[in-house]
Amino acid sequence: MSKKTIKTHKDLDVWNKAMELAEKIYLLTKELPKEEQFGLTSQIRRAAISVPSNIAEGAARNSDKEFLQFLYVALGSLSEIETQLLLAARLKLISGTSLSDDVESVRKLLLGLIRFLKGKT
């Protein structure tokens, strides 16, 4: 996975999986109660948008060090999503396992890319 084979962030598996997760979160949150529109729904959607956005912004930066910073922000947003999904499940707003496999898949890809970039420096 050299810089030469990656033309843009859209070539990264992790970005594509994060986009899929964000789409699924938007569909899931459509089903949440209206009273959650400005609470949980808004919060989880912002976190969902943050993951692929930070991957994209980091990929556009000049250095692997900068890219890593954005990947760590994406990882933080992914942890927010996981927390918000767990809360929604505790509140019986969604099923307990909803999207947990998707979150874990994105996490593994993010951590793999982080390890790869750290190994280059």
KEVEX-514562 format. One record per residue (C-alpha): residue in one letter; x, y, z; chain; residue number from 1. Coordinates in steps of 0.5 Angstrom, whole numbers. Layout:
N
[node a,[X,Y,Z],A,NUM]
...
REM end
This chain:
121
[node m,[0,0,0],A,1]
[node s,[5,5,-2],A,2]
[node k,[3,13,-4],A,3]
[node k,[4,11,-11],A,4]
[node t,[-2,6,-11],A,5]
[node i,[-7,10,-7],A,6]
[node k,[-9,16,-11],A,7]
[node t,[-14,19,-6],A,8]
[node h,[-18,17,0],A,9]
[node k,[-23,14,-4],A,10]
[node d,[-18,8,-6],A,11]
[node l,[-18,6,2],A,12]
[node d,[-22,0,4],A,13]
[node v,[-22,4,11],A,14]
[node w,[-25,10,8],A,15]
[node n,[-30,6,4],A,16]
[node k,[-32,2,10],A,17]
[node a,[-33,8,14],A,18]
[node m,[-38,11,9],A,19]
[node e,[-42,5,9],A,20]
[node l,[-42,5,17],A,21]
[node a,[-44,12,16],A,22]
[node e,[-50,11,11],A,23]
[node k,[-52,5,16],A,24]
[node i,[-52,10,22],A,25]
[node y,[-56,15,18],A,26]
[node l,[-62,9,16],A,27]
[node l,[-62,7,23],A,28]
[node t,[-63,13,26],A,29]
[node k,[-68,15,22],A,30]
[node e,[-72,10,26],A,31]
[node l,[-70,13,33],A,32]
[node p,[-76,17,37],A,33]
[node k,[-77,24,35],A,34]
[node e,[-75,26,42],A,35]
[node e,[-68,24,40],A,36]
[node q,[-67,28,34],A,37]
[node f,[-63,33,38],A,38]
[node g,[-60,29,42],A,39]
[node l,[-57,22,41],A,40]
[node t,[-59,22,33],A,41]
[node s,[-55,28,32],A,42]
[node q,[-49,26,36],A,43]
[node i,[-49,19,33],A,44]
[node r,[-49,22,26],A,45]
[node r,[-44,27,27],A,46]
[node a,[-39,22,30],A,47]
[node a,[-41,18,24],A,48]
[node i,[-39,23,19],A,49]
[node s,[-33,25,23],A,50]
[node v,[-30,18,21],A,51]
[node p,[-29,18,14],A,52]
[node s,[-28,26,14],A,53]
[node n,[-22,25,18],A,54]
[node i,[-19,19,14],A,55]
[node a,[-20,24,8],A,56]
[node e,[-17,30,11],A,57]
[node g,[-11,26,13],A,58]
[node a,[-10,22,7],A,59]
[node a,[-10,29,3],A,60]
[node r,[-4,32,8],A,61]
[node n,[3,32,6],A,62]
[node s,[6,27,11],A,63]
[node d,[5,21,14],A,64]
[node k,[5,24,21],A,65]
[node e,[-1,29,20],A,66]
[node f,[-5,23,17],A,67]
[node l,[-4,19,23],A,68]
[node q,[-6,25,27],A,69]
[node f,[-13,25,23],A,70]
[node l,[-13,17,23],A,71]
[node y,[-13,18,31],A,72]
[node v,[-19,23,31],A,73]
[node a,[-23,18,27],A,74]
[node l,[-21,12,32],A,75]
[node g,[-24,17,37],A,76]
[node s,[-30,18,33],A,77]
[node l,[-31,11,32],A,78]
[node s,[-31,10,40],A,79]
[node e,[-36,15,40],A,80]
[node i,[-41,11,35],A,81]
[node e,[-40,5,39],A,82]
[node t,[-41,8,46],A,83]
[node q,[-48,12,43],A,84]
[node l,[-50,5,40],A,85]
[node l,[-49,2,47],A,86]
[node l,[-53,7,50],A,87]
[node a,[-58,7,45],A,88]
[node a,[-59,-1,46],A,89]
[node r,[-59,0,54],A,90]
[node l,[-65,5,53],A,91]
[node k,[-68,0,48],A,92]
[node l,[-68,4,42],A,93]
[node i,[-64,-1,38],A,94]
[node s,[-62,-8,38],A,95]
[node g,[-56,-9,42],A,96]
[node t,[-52,-12,37],A,97]
[node s,[-54,-7,32],A,98]
[node l,[-48,-5,27],A,99]
[node s,[-43,-7,32],A,100]
[node d,[-39,-12,27],A,101]
[node d,[-39,-6,22],A,102]
[node v,[-36,-2,28],A,103]
[node e,[-31,-7,29],A,104]
[node s,[-29,-8,22],A,105]
[node v,[-28,0,21],A,106]
[node r,[-23,-1,28],A,107]
[node k,[-19,-6,25],A,108]
[node l,[-18,-3,18],A,109]
[node l,[-16,4,22],A,110]
[node l,[-11,0,27],A,111]
[node g,[-8,-3,21],A,112]
[node l,[-7,3,17],A,113]
[node i,[-4,6,23],A,114]
[node r,[1,1,24],A,115]
[node f,[3,1,17],A,116]
[node l,[4,8,17],A,117]
[node k,[8,8,24],A,118]
[node g,[12,2,21],A,119]
[node k,[14,7,15],A,120]
[node t,[17,12,20],A,121]
REM end
